[in-house]
């Protein structure tokens, strides 16, 4: 309810997104820190950073950094 059509927009950009990747998108959109995302997903901060970087590359087709992904998601 807080971000109408957010999930739809993510699926439009990257239709093959997994549930795990979608959870990362939600948590980034809610401005959770990398450490908190890792704790919630029972992962390591390093693996969350790698996932954010890869998601950015899959969604945009460009090489980027985890911070680029955060900017992309916050703009949706």
mmJSON file of the N, C-alpha and C atoms, coordinates in Angstrom:
{"data_MODEL":{"atom_site":{
"group_PDB":["ATOM","ATOM","ATOM","ATOM","ATOM","ATOM","ATOM","ATOM","ATOM","ATOM","ATOM","ATOM","ATOM","ATOM","ATOM","ATOM","ATOM","ATOM","ATOM","ATOM","ATOM","ATOM","ATOM","ATOM","ATOM","ATOM","ATOM","ATOM","ATOM","ATOM","ATOM","ATOM","ATOM","ATOM","ATOM","ATOM","ATOM","ATOM","ATOM","ATOM","ATOM","ATOM","ATOM","ATOM","ATOM","ATOM","ATOM","ATOM","ATOM","ATOM","ATOM","ATOM","ATOM","ATOM","ATOM","ATOM","ATOM","ATOM","ATOM","ATOM","ATOM","ATOM","ATOM","ATOM","ATOM","ATOM","ATOM","ATOM","ATOM","ATOM","ATOM","ATOM","ATOM","ATOM","ATOM","ATOM","ATOM","ATOM","ATOM","ATOM","ATOM","ATOM","ATOM","ATOM","ATOM","ATOM","ATOM","ATOM","ATOM","ATOM","ATOM","ATOM","ATOM","ATOM","ATOM","ATOM","ATOM","ATOM","ATOM","ATOM","ATOM","ATOM","ATOM","ATOM","ATOM","ATOM","ATOM","ATOM","ATOM","ATOM","ATOM","ATOM","ATOM","ATOM","ATOM","ATOM","ATOM","ATOM","ATOM","ATOM","ATOM","ATOM","ATOM","ATOM","ATOM","ATOM","ATOM","ATOM","ATOM","ATOM","ATOM","ATOM","ATOM","ATOM","ATOM","ATOM","ATOM","ATOM","ATOM","ATOM","ATOM","ATOM","ATOM","ATOM","ATOM","ATOM","ATOM","ATOM","ATOM","ATOM","ATOM","ATOM","ATOM","ATOM","ATOM","ATOM","ATOM","ATOM","ATOM","ATOM","ATOM","ATOM","ATOM","ATOM","ATOM","ATOM","ATOM","ATOM","ATOM","ATOM","ATOM","ATOM","ATOM","ATOM","ATOM","ATOM","ATOM","ATOM","ATOM","ATOM","ATOM","ATOM","ATOM","ATOM","ATOM","ATOM","ATOM","ATOM","ATOM","ATOM","ATOM","ATOM","ATOM","ATOM","ATOM","ATOM","ATOM","ATOM","ATOM","ATOM","ATOM","ATOM","ATOM","ATOM","ATOM","ATOM","ATOM","ATOM","ATOM","ATOM","ATOM","ATOM","ATOM","ATOM","ATOM","ATOM","ATOM","ATOM","ATOM","ATOM","ATOM","ATOM","ATOM","ATOM","ATOM","ATOM","ATOM","ATOM"],
"id":[1,2,3,4,5,6,7,8,9,10,11,12,13,14,15,16,17,18,19,20,21,22,23,24,25,26,27,28,29,30,31,32,33,34,35,36,37,38,39,40,41,42,43,44,45,46,47,48,49,50,51,52,53,54,55,56,57,58,59,60,61,62,63,64,65,66,67,68,69,70,71,72,73,74,75,76,77,78,79,80,81,82,83,84,85,86,87,88,89,90,91,92,93,94,95,96,97,98,99,100,101,102,103,104,105,106,107,108,109,110,111,112,113,114,115,116,117,118,119,120,121,122,123,124,125,126,127,128,129,130,131,132,133,134,135,136,137,138,139,140,141,142,143,144,145,146,147,148,149,150,151,152,153,154,155,156,157,158,159,160,161,162,163,164,165,166,167,168,169,170,171,172,173,174,175,176,177,178,179,180,181,182,183,184,185,186,187,188,189,190,191,192,193,194,195,196,197,198,199,200,201,202,203,204,205,206,207,208,209,210,211,212,213,214,215,216,217,218,219,220,221,222,223,224,225,226,227,228],
"type_symbol":["N","C","C","N","C","C","N","C","C","N","C","C","N","C","C","N","C","C","N","C","C","N","C","C","N","C","C","N","C","C","N","C","C","N","C","C","N","C","C","N","C","C","N","C","C","N","C","C","N","C","C","N","C","C","N","C","C","N","C","C","N","C","C","N","C","C","N","C","C","N","C","C","N","C","C","N","C","C","N","C","C","N","C","C","N","C","C","N","C","C","N","C","C","N","C","C","N","C","C","N","C","C","N","C","C","N","C","C","N","C","C","N","C","C","N","C","C","N","C","C","N","C","C","N","C","C","N","C","C","N","C","C","N","C","C","N","C","C","N","C","C","N","C","C","N","C","C","N","C","C","N","C","C","N","C","C","N","C","C","N","C","C","N","C","C","N","C","C","N","C","C","N","C","C","N","C","C","N","C","C","N","C","C","N","C","C","N","C","C","N","C","C","N","C","C","N","C","C","N","C","C","N","C","C","N","C","C","N","C","C","N","C","C","N","C","C","N","C","C","N","C","C","N","C","C","N","C","C"],
"label_atom_id":["N","CA","C","N","CA","C","N","CA","C","N","CA","C","N","CA","C","N","CA","C","N","CA","C","N","CA","C","N","CA","C","N","CA","C","N","CA","C","N","CA","C","N","CA","C","N","CA","C","N","CA","C","N","CA","C","N","CA","C","N","CA","C","N","CA","C","N","CA","C","N","CA","C","N","CA","C","N","CA","C","N","CA","C","N","CA","C","N","CA","C","N","CA","C","N","CA","C","N","CA","C","N","CA","C","N","CA","C","N","CA","C","N","CA","C","N","CA","C","N","CA","C","N","CA","C","N","CA","C","N","CA","C","N","CA","C","N","CA","C","N","CA","C","N","CA","C","N","CA","C","N","CA","C","N","CA","C","N","CA","C","N","CA","C","N","CA","C","N","CA","C","N","CA","C","N","CA","C","N","CA","C","N","CA","C","N","CA","C","N","CA","C","N","CA","C","N","CA","C","N","CA","C","N","CA","C","N","CA","C","N","CA","C","N","CA","C","N","CA","C","N","CA","C","N","CA","C","N","CA","C","N","CA","C","N","CA","C","N","CA","C","N","CA","C","N","CA","C","N","CA","C","N","CA","C","N","CA","C","N","CA","C","N","CA","C"],
"label_alt_id":[null,null,null,null,null,null,null,null,null,null,null,null,null,null,null,null,null,null,null,null,null,null,null,null,null,null,null,null,null,null,null,null,null,null,null,null,null,null,null,null,null,null,null,null,null,null,null,null,null,null,null,null,null,null,null,null,null,null,null,null,null,null,null,null,null,null,null,null,null,null,null,null,null,null,null,null,null,null,null,null,null,null,null,null,null,null,null,null,null,null,null,null,null,null,null,null,null,null,null,null,null,null,null,null,null,null,null,null,null,null,null,null,null,null,null,null,null,null,null,null,null,null,null,null,null,null,null,null,null,null,null,null,null,null,null,null,null,null,null,null,null,null,null,null,null,null,null,null,null,null,null,null,null,null,null,null,null,null,null,null,null,null,null,null,null,null,null,null,null,null,null,null,null,null,null,null,null,null,null,null,null,null,null,null,null,null,null,null,null,null,null,null,null,null,null,null,null,null,null,null,null,null,null,null,null,null,null,null,null,null,null,null,null,null,null,null,null,null,null,null,null,null,null,null,null,null,null,null],
"label_comp_id":["UNK","UNK","UNK","UNK","UNK","UNK","UNK","UNK","UNK","UNK","UNK","UNK","UNK","UNK","UNK","UNK","UNK","UNK","UNK","UNK","UNK","UNK","UNK","UNK","UNK","UNK","UNK","UNK","UNK","UNK","UNK","UNK","UNK","UNK","UNK","UNK","UNK","UNK","UNK","UNK","UNK","UNK","UNK","UNK","UNK","UNK","UNK","UNK","UNK","UNK","UNK","UNK","UNK","UNK","UNK","UNK","UNK","UNK","UNK","UNK","UNK","UNK","UNK","UNK","UNK","UNK","UNK","UNK","UNK","UNK","UNK","UNK","UNK","UNK","UNK","UNK","UNK","UNK","UNK","UNK","UNK","UNK","UNK","UNK","UNK","UNK","UNK","UNK","UNK","UNK","UNK","UNK","UNK","UNK","UNK","UNK","UNK","UNK","UNK","UNK","UNK","UNK","UNK","UNK","UNK","UNK","UNK","UNK","UNK","UNK","UNK","UNK","UNK","UNK","UNK","UNK","UNK","UNK","UNK","UNK","UNK","UNK","UNK","UNK","UNK","UNK","UNK","UNK","UNK","UNK","UNK","UNK","UNK","UNK","UNK","UNK","UNK","UNK","UNK","UNK","UNK","UNK","UNK","UNK","UNK","UNK","UNK","UNK","UNK","UNK","UNK","UNK","UNK","UNK","UNK","UNK","UNK","UNK","UNK","UNK","UNK","UNK","UNK","UNK","UNK","UNK","UNK","UNK","UNK","UNK","UNK","UNK","UNK","UNK","UNK","UNK","UNK","UNK","UNK","UNK","UNK","UNK","UNK","UNK","UNK","UNK","UNK","UNK","UNK","UNK","UNK","UNK","UNK","UNK","UNK","UNK","UNK","UNK","UNK","UNK","UNK","UNK","UNK","UNK","UNK","UNK","UNK","UNK","UNK","UNK","UNK","UNK","UNK","UNK","UNK","UNK","UNK","UNK","UNK","UNK","UNK","UNK","UNK","UNK","UNK","UNK","UNK","UNK"],
"label_asym_id":["A","A","A","A","A","A","A","A","A","A","A","A","A","A","A","A","A","A","A","A","A","A","A","A","A","A","A","A","A","A","A","A","A","A","A","A","A","A","A","A","A","A","A","A","A","A","A","A","A","A","A","A","A","A","A","A","A","A","A","A","A","A","A","A","A","A","A","A","A","A","A","A","A","A","A","A","A","A","A","A","A","A","A","A","A","A","A","A","A","A","A","A","A","A","A","A","A","A","A","A","A","A","A","A","A","A","A","A","A","A","A","A","A","A","A","A","A","A","A","A","A","A","A","A","A","A","A","A","A","A","A","A","A","A","A","A","A","A","A","A","A","A","A","A","A","A","A","A","A","A","A","A","A","A","A","A","A","A","A","A","A","A","A","A","A","A","A","A","A","A","A","A","A","A","A","A","A","A","A","A","A","A","A","A","A","A","A","A","A","A","A","A","A","A","A","A","A","A","A","A","A","A","A","A","A","A","A","A","A","A","A","A","A","A","A","A","A","A","A","A","A","A","A","A","A","A","A","A"],
"label_entity_id":["1","1","1","1","1","1","1","1","1","1","1","1","1","1","1","1","1","1","1","1","1","1","1","1","1","1","1","1","1","1","1","1","1","1","1","1","1","1","1","1","1","1","1","1","1","1","1","1","1","1","1","1","1","1","1","1","1","1","1","1","1","1","1","1","1","1","1","1","1","1","1","1","1","1","1","1","1","1","1","1","1","1","1","1","1","1","1","1","1","1","1","1","1","1","1","1","1","1","1","1","1","1","1","1","1","1","1","1","1","1","1","1","1","1","1","1","1","1","1","1","1","1","1","1","1","1","1","1","1","1","1","1","1","1","1","1","1","1","1","1","1","1","1","1","1","1","1","1","1","1","1","1","1","1","1","1","1","1","1","1","1","1","1","1","1","1","1","1","1","1","1","1","1","1","1","1","1","1","1","1","1","1","1","1","1","1","1","1","1","1","1","1","1","1","1","1","1","1","1","1","1","1","1","1","1","1","1","1","1","1","1","1","1","1","1","1","1","1","1","1","1","1","1","1","1","1","1","1"],
"label_seq_id":[1,1,1,2,2,2,3,3,3,4,4,4,5,5,5,6,6,6,7,7,7,8,8,8,9,9,9,10,10,10,11,11,11,12,12,12,13,13,13,14,14,14,15,15,15,16,16,16,17,17,17,18,18,18,19,19,19,20,20,20,21,21,21,22,22,22,23,23,23,24,24,24,25,25,25,26,26,26,27,27,27,28,28,28,29,29,29,30,30,30,31,31,31,32,32,32,33,33,33,34,34,34,35,35,35,36,36,36,37,37,37,38,38,38,39,39,39,40,40,40,41,41,41,42,42,42,43,43,43,44,44,44,45,45,45,46,46,46,47,47,47,48,48,48,49,49,49,50,50,50,51,51,51,52,52,52,53,53,53,54,54,54,55,55,55,56,56,56,57,57,57,58,58,58,59,59,59,60,60,60,61,61,61,62,62,62,63,63,63,64,64,64,65,65,65,66,66,66,67,67,67,68,68,68,69,69,69,70,70,70,71,71,71,72,72,72,73,73,73,74,74,74,75,75,75,76,76,76],
"pdbx_PDB_ins_code":[null,null,null,null,null,null,null,null,null,null,null,null,null,null,null,null,null,null,null,null,null,null,null,null,null,null,null,null,null,null,null,null,null,null,null,null,null,null,null,null,null,null,null,null,null,null,null,null,null,null,null,null,null,null,null,null,null,null,null,null,null,null,null,null,null,null,null,null,null,null,null,null,null,null,null,null,null,null,null,null,null,null,null,null,null,null,null,null,null,null,null,null,null,null,null,null,null,null,null,null,null,null,null,null,null,null,null,null,null,null,null,null,null,null,null,null,null,null,null,null,null,null,null,null,null,null,null,null,null,null,null,null,null,null,null,null,null,null,null,null,null,null,null,null,null,null,null,null,null,null,null,null,null,null,null,null,null,null,null,null,null,null,null,null,null,null,null,null,null,null,null,null,null,null,null,null,null,null,null,null,null,null,null,null,null,null,null,null,null,null,null,null,null,null,null,null,null,null,null,null,null,null,null,null,null,null,null,null,null,null,null,null,null,null,null,null,null,null,null,null,null,null,null,null,null,null,null,null],
"Cartn_x":[0.822,0.0,0.863,2.047,2.896,3.48,3.767,4.369,3.541,2.45,1.575,2.32,2.037,2.59,4.093,4.721,6.163,6.512,5.8,6.073,5.854,4.808,4.523,5.665,6.162,7.245,8.53,8.807,9.987,9.844,8.659,8.437,8.506,8.132,8.236,9.703,10.539,11.96,12.712,12.322,13.034,12.039,11.386,10.327,10.773,12.052,12.521,12.96,12.592,13.025,12.508,13.37,12.991,12.385,11.781,11.205,12.295,13.448,14.553,15.012,15.151,15.558,14.506,13.252,12.156,12.168,12.486,12.596,13.692,14.807,15.894,15.401,14.677,14.129,13.215,12.339,11.426,12.188,13.186,13.93,14.769,15.32,16.054,15.087,13.925,12.914,12.512,12.46,12.109,13.296,14.419,15.629,16.301,16.227,16.935,18.42,19.254,20.7,21.085,22.253,22.768,22.865,23.338,23.456,22.101,21.101,19.765,19.122,19.352,18.834,19.454,20.756,21.453,20.876,20.619,20.051,18.657,17.839,16.473,16.432,17.378,17.396,18.323,18.845,19.773,20.907,21.627,22.695,23.842,24.823,25.922,25.794,26.314,26.273,26.974,28.047,28.764,27.884,27.133,26.286,25.123,24.637,23.571,24.118,25.336,25.957,26.131,26.591,26.765,25.414,24.393,23.058,22.535,22.748,22.306,23.043,24.333,25.127,24.624,24.416,23.944,22.544,21.685,20.334,20.379,21.226,21.365,21.768,22.722,23.196,22.119,21.336,20.27,19.151,18.815,17.706,18.081,19.289,19.669,20.52,21.19,22.113,23.439,23.657,24.888,25.647,26.96,27.777,27.616,27.453,27.264,27.682,27.35,27.677,26.385,26.473,25.271,24.528,25.276,24.663,23.819,24.243,23.453,22.091,22.102,20.845,19.937,20.509,19.699,19.04,19.79,19.238,18.127,18.359,17.348,16.05,16.174,14.992,14.287,15.046,14.408,13.657,14.076,13.395,12.124,11.934,10.736,9.509],
"Cartn_y":[-1.2,0.0,1.261,1.171,2.36,2.765,1.794,2.064,1.37,2.001,1.37,1.016,-0.151,-0.645,-0.907,-0.897,-1.126,-2.515,-3.523,-4.889,-5.01,-4.418,-4.446,-3.811,-2.667,-1.977,-2.803,-3.477,-4.341,-5.469,-6.082,-7.18,-6.696,-5.466,-4.921,-4.748,-4.342,-4.154,-5.474,-6.425,-7.714,-8.84,-9.355,-10.358,-11.657,-11.999,-13.265,-13.142,-12.077,-11.847,-12.956,-13.395,-14.447,-13.821,-14.655,-14.171,-13.582,-14.229,-13.734,-12.358,-12.199,-10.921,-9.85,-10.236,-9.305,-8.843,-9.741,-9.36,-8.319,-8.505,-7.525,-6.171,-6.178,-4.928,-4.242,-5.014,-4.448,-3.818,-4.528,-4.033,-2.814,-2.782,-1.597,-0.424,-0.685,0.378,0.949,0.1,0.544,1.148,1.274,1.916,1.14,-0.174,-1.007,-0.991,-1.051,-1.099,-2.477,-2.543,-3.804,-4.853,-4.437,-5.354,-5.878,-4.996,-5.431,-6.348,-6.07,-6.957,-8.339,-8.38,-9.662,-10.428,-9.745,-10.411,-10.967,-10.171,-10.606,-11.78,-11.805,-12.861,-14.016,-13.96,-14.981,-15.178,-14.106,-14.065,-13.237,-12.964,-12.101,-10.754,-9.702,-8.408,-8.446,-9.212,-9.316,-9.937,-10.974,-11.621,-10.719,-9.912,-8.966,-7.896,-7.431,-6.45,-7.015,-8.249,-8.898,-9.041,-9.417,-9.571,-8.237,-7.161,-5.837,-5.424,-5.674,-5.349,-6.137,-7.426,-8.274,-7.897,-7.561,-7.138,-5.863,-4.945,-3.717,-4.054,-4.949,-5.323,-6.045,-6.9,-7.617,-6.671,-5.73,-4.823,-3.793,-3.253,-2.155,-2.581,-3.731,-4.154,-3.416,-2.673,-1.902,-2.411,-2.255,-2.598,-1.487,-1.883,-0.878,-1.364,-0.576,-0.855,-1.075,-1.66,-1.83,-0.509,0.565,1.873,2.306,1.906,2.205,1.516,0.291,-0.444,0.275,0.729,1.446,2.684,3.418,4.617,4.239,3.185,2.717,2.36,1.598,1.15,2.326,3.224,4.358,5.252,5.272,6.089,5.435,4.155,3.47,3.805],
"Cartn_z":[0.0,0.0,0.0,0.606,0.713,-0.64,-1.481,-2.795,-3.873,-4.308,-5.3,-6.591,-7.094,-8.359,-8.341,-7.172,-7.101,-7.636,-7.182,-7.63,-9.139,-9.63,-11.069,-11.858,-11.381,-12.081,-12.079,-10.97,-10.907,-11.928,-11.97,-12.923,-14.375,-14.627,-15.981,-16.378,-15.425,-15.708,-15.807,-14.959,-14.899,-14.604,-15.643,-15.469,-14.784,-14.86,-14.291,-12.835,-12.163,-10.789,-9.865,-8.965,-8.022,-6.772,-5.943,-4.681,-3.79,-3.74,-2.922,-3.415,-4.719,-5.292,-5.034,-5.114,-4.862,-3.407,-2.5,-1.09,-0.89,-1.579,-1.491,-2.002,-3.109,-3.646,-2.633,-2.002,-1.009,0.148,0.646,1.8,1.447,0.252,-0.197,-0.334,-0.902,-1.06,0.289,1.302,2.652,3.39,2.689,3.204,4.347,4.304,5.272,4.926,5.945,5.714,5.185,4.591,4.07,5.185,6.355,7.492,7.935,7.979,8.391,7.357,6.093,5.045,5.206,5.45,5.632,6.814,7.91,9.09,8.796,8.136,7.836,6.864,5.934,4.923,5.29,6.515,7.017,6.009,5.821,4.84,5.407,4.571,4.988,4.274,4.867,4.192,2.826,2.723,1.445,0.365,0.707,-0.3,-0.702,0.219,-0.119,-1.069,-0.827,-1.719,-3.121,-3.199,-4.504,-5.199,-4.449,-5.033,-5.554,-4.812,-5.256,-6.535,-6.591,-7.785,-8.99,-8.803,-9.912,-10.362,-9.416,-9.778,-10.616,-10.242,-11.026,-12.456,-12.589,-13.917,-14.721,-14.061,-14.764,-15.189,-14.332,-14.621,-15.679,-15.585,-16.485,-17.668,-17.543,-18.59,-18.526,-17.451,-17.278,-16.066,-16.093,-14.936,-13.915,-12.654,-11.625,-10.259,-9.275,-7.887,-7.109,-5.918,-5.1,-4.861,-4.746,-4.527,-5.716,-6.916,-8.11,-8.035,-7.519,-7.368,-6.39,-5.274,-4.282,-4.902,-5.69,-6.355,-7.325,-8.096,-9.045,-8.333,-7.26,-6.519,-5.829,-5.278,-4.585,-5.56,-6.826,-7.836,-8.391,-8.158,-8.685,-7.86],
"occupancy":[1.0,1.0,1.0,1.0,1.0,1.0,1.0,1.0,1.0,1.0,1.0,1.0,1.0,1.0,1.0,1.0,1.0,1.0,1.0,1.0,1.0,1.0,1.0,1.0,1.0,1.0,1.0,1.0,1.0,1.0,1.0,1.0,1.0,1.0,1.0,1.0,1.0,1.0,1.0,1.0,1.0,1.0,1.0,1.0,1.0,1.0,1.0,1.0,1.0,1.0,1.0,1.0,1.0,1.0,1.0,1.0,1.0,1.0,1.0,1.0,1.0,1.0,1.0,1.0,1.0,1.0,1.0,1.0,1.0,1.0,1.0,1.0,1.0,1.0,1.0,1.0,1.0,1.0,1.0,1.0,1.0,1.0,1.0,1.0,1.0,1.0,1.0,1.0,1.0,1.0,1.0,1.0,1.0,1.0,1.0,1.0,1.0,1.0,1.0,1.0,1.0,1.0,1.0,1.0,1.0,1.0,1.0,1.0,1.0,1.0,1.0,1.0,1.0,1.0,1.0,1.0,1.0,1.0,1.0,1.0,1.0,1.0,1.0,1.0,1.0,1.0,1.0,1.0,1.0,1.0,1.0,1.0,1.0,1.0,1.0,1.0,1.0,1.0,1.0,1.0,1.0,1.0,1.0,1.0,1.0,1.0,1.0,1.0,1.0,1.0,1.0,1.0,1.0,1.0,1.0,1.0,1.0,1.0,1.0,1.0,1.0,1.0,1.0,1.0,1.0,1.0,1.0,1.0,1.0,1.0,1.0,1.0,1.0,1.0,1.0,1.0,1.0,1.0,1.0,1.0,1.0,1.0,1.0,1.0,1.0,1.0,1.0,1.0,1.0,1.0,1.0,1.0,1.0,1.0,1.0,1.0,1.0,1.0,1.0,1.0,1.0,1.0,1.0,1.0,1.0,1.0,1.0,1.0,1.0,1.0,1.0,1.0,1.0,1.0,1.0,1.0,1.0,1.0,1.0,1.0,1.0,1.0,1.0,1.0,1.0,1.0,1.0,1.0],
"B_iso_or_equiv":[0.0,0.0,0.0,0.0,0.0,0.0,0.0,0.0,0.0,0.0,0.0,0.0,0.0,0.0,0.0,0.0,0.0,0.0,0.0,0.0,0.0,0.0,0.0,0.0,0.0,0.0,0.0,0.0,0.0,0.0,0.0,0.0,0.0,0.0,0.0,0.0,0.0,0.0,0.0,0.0,0.0,0.0,0.0,0.0,0.0,0.0,0.0,0.0,0.0,0.0,0.0,0.0,0.0,0.0,0.0,0.0,0.0,0.0,0.0,0.0,0.0,0.0,0.0,0.0,0.0,0.0,0.0,0.0,0.0,0.0,0.0,0.0,0.0,0.0,0.0,0.0,0.0,0.0,0.0,0.0,0.0,0.0,0.0,0.0,0.0,0.0,0.0,0.0,0.0,0.0,0.0,0.0,0.0,0.0,0.0,0.0,0.0,0.0,0.0,0.0,0.0,0.0,0.0,0.0,0.0,0.0,0.0,0.0,0.0,0.0,0.0,0.0,0.0,0.0,0.0,0.0,0.0,0.0,0.0,0.0,0.0,0.0,0.0,0.0,0.0,0.0,0.0,0.0,0.0,0.0,0.0,0.0,0.0,0.0,0.0,0.0,0.0,0.0,0.0,0.0,0.0,0.0,0.0,0.0,0.0,0.0,0.0,0.0,0.0,0.0,0.0,0.0,0.0,0.0,0.0,0.0,0.0,0.0,0.0,0.0,0.0,0.0,0.0,0.0,0.0,0.0,0.0,0.0,0.0,0.0,0.0,0.0,0.0,0.0,0.0,0.0,0.0,0.0,0.0,0.0,0.0,0.0,0.0,0.0,0.0,0.0,0.0,0.0,0.0,0.0,0.0,0.0,0.0,0.0,0.0,0.0,0.0,0.0,0.0,0.0,0.0,0.0,0.0,0.0,0.0,0.0,0.0,0.0,0.0,0.0,0.0,0.0,0.0,0.0,0.0,0.0,0.0,0.0,0.0,0.0,0.0,0.0,0.0,0.0,0.0,0.0,0.0,0.0],
"pdbx_formal_charge":[null,null,null,null,null,null,null,null,null,null,null,null,null,null,null,null,null,null,null,null,null,null,null,null,null,null,null,null,null,null,null,null,null,null,null,null,null,null,null,null,null,null,null,null,null,null,null,null,null,null,null,null,null,null,null,null,null,null,null,null,null,null,null,null,null,null,null,null,null,null,null,null,null,null,null,null,null,null,null,null,null,null,null,null,null,null,null,null,null,null,null,null,null,null,null,null,null,null,null,null,null,null,null,null,null,null,null,null,null,null,null,null,null,null,null,null,null,null,null,null,null,null,null,null,null,null,null,null,null,null,null,null,null,null,null,null,null,null,null,null,null,null,null,null,null,null,null,null,null,null,null,null,null,null,null,null,null,null,null,null,null,null,null,null,null,null,null,null,null,null,null,null,null,null,null,null,null,null,null,null,null,null,null,null,null,null,null,null,null,null,null,null,null,null,null,null,null,null,null,null,null,null,null,null,null,null,null,null,null,null,null,null,null,null,null,null,null,null,null,null,null,null,null,null,null,null,null,null],
"auth_seq_id":[1,1,1,2,2,2,3,3,3,4,4,4,5,5,5,6,6,6,7,7,7,8,8,8,9,9,9,10,10,10,11,11,11,12,12,12,13,13,13,14,14,14,15,15,15,16,16,16,17,17,17,18,18,18,19,19,19,20,20,20,21,21,21,22,22,22,23,23,23,24,24,24,25,25,25,26,26,26,27,27,27,28,28,28,29,29,29,30,30,30,31,31,31,32,32,32,33,33,33,34,34,34,35,35,35,36,36,36,37,37,37,38,38,38,39,39,39,40,40,40,41,41,41,42,42,42,43,43,43,44,44,44,45,45,45,46,46,46,47,47,47,48,48,48,49,49,49,50,50,50,51,51,51,52,52,52,53,53,53,54,54,54,55,55,55,56,56,56,57,57,57,58,58,58,59,59,59,60,60,60,61,61,61,62,62,62,63,63,63,64,64,64,65,65,65,66,66,66,67,67,67,68,68,68,69,69,69,70,70,70,71,71,71,72,72,72,73,73,73,74,74,74,75,75,75,76,76,76],
"auth_comp_id":["UNK","UNK","UNK","UNK","UNK","UNK","UNK","UNK","UNK","UNK","UNK","UNK","UNK","UNK","UNK","UNK","UNK","UNK","UNK","UNK","UNK","UNK","UNK","UNK","UNK","UNK","UNK","UNK","UNK","UNK","UNK","UNK","UNK","UNK","UNK","UNK","UNK","UNK","UNK","UNK","UNK","UNK","UNK","UNK","UNK","UNK","UNK","UNK","UNK","UNK","UNK","UNK","UNK","UNK","UNK","UNK","UNK","UNK","UNK","UNK","UNK","UNK","UNK","UNK","UNK","UNK","UNK","UNK","UNK","UNK","UNK","UNK","UNK","UNK","UNK","UNK","UNK","UNK","UNK","UNK","UNK","UNK","UNK","UNK","UNK","UNK","UNK","UNK","UNK","UNK","UNK","UNK","UNK","UNK","UNK","UNK","UNK","UNK","UNK","UNK","UNK","UNK","UNK","UNK","UNK","UNK","UNK","UNK","UNK","UNK","UNK","UNK","UNK","UNK","UNK","UNK","UNK","UNK","UNK","UNK","UNK","UNK","UNK","UNK","UNK","UNK","UNK","UNK","UNK","UNK","UNK","UNK","UNK","UNK","UNK","UNK","UNK","UNK","UNK","UNK","UNK","UNK","UNK","UNK","UNK","UNK","UNK","UNK","UNK","UNK","UNK","UNK","UNK","UNK","UNK","UNK","UNK","UNK","UNK","UNK","UNK","UNK","UNK","UNK","UNK","UNK","UNK","UNK","UNK","UNK","UNK","UNK","UNK","UNK","UNK","UNK","UNK","UNK","UNK","UNK","UNK","UNK","UNK","UNK","UNK","UNK","UNK","UNK","UNK","UNK","UNK","UNK","UNK","UNK","UNK","UNK","UNK","UNK","UNK","UNK","UNK","UNK","UNK","UNK","UNK","UNK","UNK","UNK","UNK","UNK","UNK","UNK","UNK","UNK","UNK","UNK","UNK","UNK","UNK","UNK","UNK","UNK","UNK","UNK","UNK","UNK","UNK","UNK"],
"auth_asym_id":["A","A","A","A","A","A","A","A","A","A","A","A","A","A","A","A","A","A","A","A","A","A","A","A","A","A","A","A","A","A","A","A","A","A","A","A","A","A","A","A","A","A","A","A","A","A","A","A","A","A","A","A","A","A","A","A","A","A","A","A","A","A","A","A","A","A","A","A","A","A","A","A","A","A","A","A","A","A","A","A","A","A","A","A","A","A","A","A","A","A","A","A","A","A","A","A","A","A","A","A","A","A","A","A","A","A","A","A","A","A","A","A","A","A","A","A","A","A","A","A","A","A","A","A","A","A","A","A","A","A","A","A","A","A","A","A","A","A","A","A","A","A","A","A","A","A","A","A","A","A","A","A","A","A","A","A","A","A","A","A","A","A","A","A","A","A","A","A","A","A","A","A","A","A","A","A","A","A","A","A","A","A","A","A","A","A","A","A","A","A","A","A","A","A","A","A","A","A","A","A","A","A","A","A","A","A","A","A","A","A","A","A","A","A","A","A","A","A","A","A","A","A","A","A","A","A","A","A"],
"auth_atom_id":["N","CA","C","N","CA","C","N","CA","C","N","CA","C","N","CA","C","N","CA","C","N","CA","C","N","CA","C","N","CA","C","N","CA","C","N","CA","C","N","CA","C","N","CA","C","N","CA","C","N","CA","C","N","CA","C","N","CA","C","N","CA","C","N","CA","C","N","CA","C","N","CA","C","N","CA","C","N","CA","C","N","CA","C","N","CA","C","N","CA","C","N","CA","C","N","CA","C","N","CA","C","N","CA","C","N","CA","C","N","CA","C","N","CA","C","N","CA","C","N","CA","C","N","CA","C","N","CA","C","N","CA","C","N","CA","C","N","CA","C","N","CA","C","N","CA","C","N","CA","C","N","CA","C","N","CA","C","N","CA","C","N","CA","C","N","CA","C","N","CA","C","N","CA","C","N","CA","C","N","CA","C","N","CA","C","N","CA","C","N","CA","C","N","CA","C","N","CA","C","N","CA","C","N","CA","C","N","CA","C","N","CA","C","N","CA","C","N","CA","C","N","CA","C","N","CA","C","N","CA","C","N","CA","C","N","CA","C","N","CA","C","N","CA","C","N","CA","C","N","CA","C","N","CA","C","N","CA","C","N","CA","C","N","CA","C"],
"pdbx_PDB_model_num":[1,1,1,1,1,1,1,1,1,1,1,1,1,1,1,1,1,1,1,1,1,1,1,1,1,1,1,1,1,1,1,1,1,1,1,1,1,1,1,1,1,1,1,1,1,1,1,1,1,1,1,1,1,1,1,1,1,1,1,1,1,1,1,1,1,1,1,1,1,1,1,1,1,1,1,1,1,1,1,1,1,1,1,1,1,1,1,1,1,1,1,1,1,1,1,1,1,1,1,1,1,1,1,1,1,1,1,1,1,1,1,1,1,1,1,1,1,1,1,1,1,1,1,1,1,1,1,1,1,1,1,1,1,1,1,1,1,1,1,1,1,1,1,1,1,1,1,1,1,1,1,1,1,1,1,1,1,1,1,1,1,1,1,1,1,1,1,1,1,1,1,1,1,1,1,1,1,1,1,1,1,1,1,1,1,1,1,1,1,1,1,1,1,1,1,1,1,1,1,1,1,1,1,1,1,1,1,1,1,1,1,1,1,1,1,1,1,1,1,1,1,1,1,1,1,1,1,1]
}}}
